[in-house]
Amino acid sequence: RIYALAGRYIFIINPSDDAFTTIDLGVGLVGNDMAVFEDYIYIAMNSTLIKRFGPLSTGGTLSAAHASLNFYWFHVANETLWGVQPISGGGATAALLRKCIALQSGGAWTAANWSVGDTVGYTQTEINKPMNLGINIFMGKAEGLYTFDAAGEVKGLMPEFEGYFQQL
């Protein structure tokens, strides 16, 4: 299947017969990002709310907004769902990377199944859309590029950018 997000709509296209399904997120709602994970589509809407659609295997339905989870970006890497979330009290700055750590008992839709999160770089700058190369996940920010080291700690890969950022 092919999945596309366009404003308040998600399109699911079946390439074998060109049939498509349209999902309307609702009047006044605009999807910022989405990820297909564990038979569901997770939709982020500008760090204020998320919705999900699924299960895809049975046709699916669109949920109401989640009561406590709010992500700006989603990313799937190494069979893991990641979410970029604003830091509490930090305004709309997306600087906290959280990982879905349990898939049982409600999966990624259950707030308790997400890690506490890792702060990435300066809290004043947003994490750009995470990306992966092989088994590594990378997060770009205005002050540099970040990944996780072998111990699972966030590590800056380009410290020369950090010095430039501090001069601004």
Secondary structure, 3 states (H helix, E strand, C coil): CEEEEECCEEEEEECCCCEEEEEECCCCCCCCEEEEECCEEEEEECCCEEEEEECHHHCCEECCCCCCCCCCEEEEECCEEEEEEECCCCCCCEEEEEEECCCCCCHHHCHHHECCCEECCCCCCCCCCCEEECCEEEEEECCEEEEECCCCCEEECCHHHHHHHHHC
